[in-house]
Amino acid sequence: MALRFISAEEAASYINHDDVVGFSGFTPAGSVKSIPVAIGERAKAFHAQGKPFKIGVITGASTGDSLDGSLARAEAVKFRTPYQSNPDLRNLINAGKADYFDSHLSSVGQNIRYGFLGKINWGIIEACEVTENGEIVLTTGVGISPTICKVADKILIELNAFHPKALRGMHDIHIVADPPNRREIPIYKPSDRAGSEVIKVDPSKIAGVVLTNLPDEVGGFAGTDEVTDRIGQNVADFLSAELKSGRIPSSFLPLQSGVGNIANAVMAALGMHKGIPDFEMYTEVIQDSVIDLMLKGRIRYASGCSLTVSPEALKTIYDQLDFFHKRIVLRPQEISNSPEIARRIGIISINTAIEVDLFGNVNSTNVMGRKMMNGIGGSGDFTRNAYISIFTCPSVAKGGKISAFVPMVSHTDHNEHSVQVVITEQGIADLRSKSPKAKMQTIIENCVHPDYRQIMNDYAYLAGDTHTPCTLSAAFAMHMEFEKSGDMKNVNWGDCFRK
């Protein structure tokens, strides 16, 4: 069947109000770029005529500005799931103008197939190659593209010449069977493969192909600084000590690392630490630091869902594709984030917290308990199933006016039963095999910033000598003080306990 080449505007004309659309990409890597911009313009035109135009938006994770940003600015988003990080979309969500439901990334694909998200009208997928017999070769991100292509009524393709056809072979496309026929996923080490190089669809489902030549919209992450470098060093020191103690096998274990400047600092520290052997990764996002350590021989292999790298790093990959083809595989997030695989191969998870309470409960999504930042992403998939689960964060924010450690988190994403180790620039809190009271003292002594240490000790004293030292009258006093005066250090526990 011959492919039909169309413009982005024609592709957008097929999308109607109330349609539910599944998009490719995982972070800006592999996200479609031209069709969503055209959809945003279509929405603006409808709104100018007083007509409604909003669509349901399902993605793998966050995307580029051309997708989330364009649709948000056009107020064309009816609902959005799962993870997002675009400022305009975040504002739309927090203003109550778009419904948003957070989700573990490993469950998105299966929830679509189960019918939990309703009918999927369209799939819009970025590819570096598409054949007349329905073979689609993805670009730098896989996300939920295989499932979207399977269940969507129709598919639109952005054929992006920026990405070479030689990417074929870097992907491992595998969709697990749904219950009651599901079997184990045959991956026993990061380099194992379970599926095919391409997505295969009925060619009649492809409604049109839009030609583009556009780079991924991956912005640069903030550089490391003294705080993030110290966090990275503390993580490396902790894992080195675990190796020496025999609590981690001498061959080491696959690592999972989150995204951002702290994650890059952690990877850099691990790469430089003489006590850490060469290692492999089973993760979701592959960043610049991974590429750098791979070139240095410190990372032997990396399994992920996307190449979320700078333009410079991507050029390095494309210039040396033979080298990287042997060391990188990109999978659907249902596989890259699989709880089954994470538990079985014994990953060490390293993720970032917004705030942590004195018992090890972690908030990684909401600011002051009610404003969505980005979403839980894949952190829960890995944390709950890790051999060792680690959370990192600076001990303070906003120039010291916010403590990352509070009596009780304003929103819980990862409870104390899943969080084993917390690390800041101040030190390491190993929470394994500790009672709530012991966790409290370990966190205060090792992770809390000196400016807040006495404040936290005072709270612990006033909370009493119980199994879980807590008083509801003061649990959120630091949050309330920040909203009142702009500085958590001004909290007065006496006001909370006054009769």
WOLIN-V52794 format. One record per backbone hydrogen bond with DSSP energy under -1.0 kcal/mol. CO is the residue of the C=O (numbers start at 1). NH is the residue of the N-H. Records with the same first field share a line. If there is no record, write none. Layout:
BEGIN
CO: NH + NH
END
This chain:
BEGIN
4: 209
7: 11
8: 12
9: 13
11: 14
12: 15
16: 19
19: 56
20: 121 + 122
21: 58
22: 124
28: 31
29: 26
34: 38
35: 39
36: 40
37: 41
38: 42
39: 43
40: 44
41: 45
42: 46
43: 47
44: 48
46: 51
47: 50
54: 18
55: 78
56: 21
57: 81
58: 23
62: 27
64: 67 + 68
65: 70
67: 71
68: 72
69: 73
70: 74
71: 76
72: 75
76: 55
78: 99
79: 57
80: 101
81: 59
86: 90
87: 91
88: 92
89: 93
90: 94
91: 95
92: 97
93: 96
99: 80
104: 107
107: 111
108: 112
109: 113
110: 114
111: 116
112: 115
115: 118
120: 153
121: 154
122: 22
123: 156
124: 24
125: 158
127: 160
129: 137
131: 134
134: 201
135: 131
136: 199
137: 128 + 129
140: 307
142: 145
143: 333
144: 148
145: 149
146: 150
147: 151
148: 152
154: 123
155: 207
156: 125
157: 210
158: 127 + 160
159: 212
160: 163
164: 167
165: 168
167: 170
170: 330
173: 196
178: 181
185: 187
189: 192
196: 173
199: 136
202: 205
203: 206
205: 155
208: 157
209: 6
210: 159
212: 161
225: 229
226: 230
227: 231
228: 232
229: 233
230: 234
231: 235
232: 236
233: 237
234: 238
235: 239
236: 240
237: 241
238: 242
239: 243
240: 244
241: 245
242: 247 + 248
249: 252
254: 348
255: 282
256: 350
260: 264
261: 265
262: 266
263: 267
264: 268
265: 269
266: 270
267: 271
268: 272
269: 273
273: 276
279: 300
280: 255
281: 303
284: 305 + 306
286: 308
287: 291
288: 292
289: 293
290: 294
291: 295
292: 296
293: 298 + 299
294: 297
298: 279
301: 281
302: 329
303: 283
304: 331
305: 142
306: 286
307: 309
310: 314
311: 315
312: 316
313: 317
314: 318
315: 319
316: 320
320: 324
321: 325
324: 327 + 328
327: 302
329: 304
330: 172
332: 335 + 336
333: 337
335: 338
338: 342
339: 343
340: 344
341: 345
342: 347
347: 387
348: 256
349: 390
350: 258
351: 392
355: 363
356: 406
357: 360
361: 357
362: 413 + 414
363: 354 + 355
365: 373
367: 370 + 371
371: 367
374: 84
376: 379
377: 105
378: 382
379: 383
380: 384
382: 385
388: 349
389: 421
390: 351
391: 423
392: 353
395: 404
397: 402
398: 401
401: 488
402: 397
404: 356
414: 362
415: 418 + 419
420: 431
421: 391
422: 429
423: 393
427: 424
429: 422
431: 434
435: 439
436: 440
437: 441
438: 442
439: 443
440: 444
441: 445
442: 446
443: 447 + 448
449: 452
452: 456
453: 457
454: 458
455: 459
456: 460
457: 461
458: 462
459: 463
464: 466
471: 474 + 475
474: 477
476: 480
477: 481
478: 482
479: 483
480: 484
481: 485
482: 486
487: 490
488: 491
492: 495
493: 497
494: 498
END
